[in-house]
Amino acid sequence: MSSALTVAIQSAPRGVKVTTKKVKKANSPAKSANSTVIAKSRRSTAKSVANLIARNKYRPDLLPAALARASAVISAQQPVKAKNLRPAKGVRAEKKAAL
């Protein structure tokens, strides 16, 4: 027997979009999905995703995968930090600057 309860985690413009399935609406696909956008910090988002899965009695074995996906989505949304280039030092740097 398979579980009809599924969880999808996607990127949203601000935060993470968590989509869950409703069992009672399985025959009407347009109404079967319930989406929630969580725009919080990484820890708060993880706690919210964990609570959504646990309180709605979804499969507990999918919890680590859902948390990892939510964390990866948040990481991908962070701006890339510019590398701090150190100025060249030493004899070779002086020779290169002289050219």
PyMOL commands that set and color helices and strands:
alter all, ss='L'
color gray80, all
select helices_A, chain A and resi 29-32+42-55+60-77+91-98
alter helices_A, ss='H'
color red, helices_A
select strands_A, chain A and resi 7-11+16-21+33-38
alter strands_A, ss='S'
color yellow, strands_A
deselect
rebuild
show_as cartoon
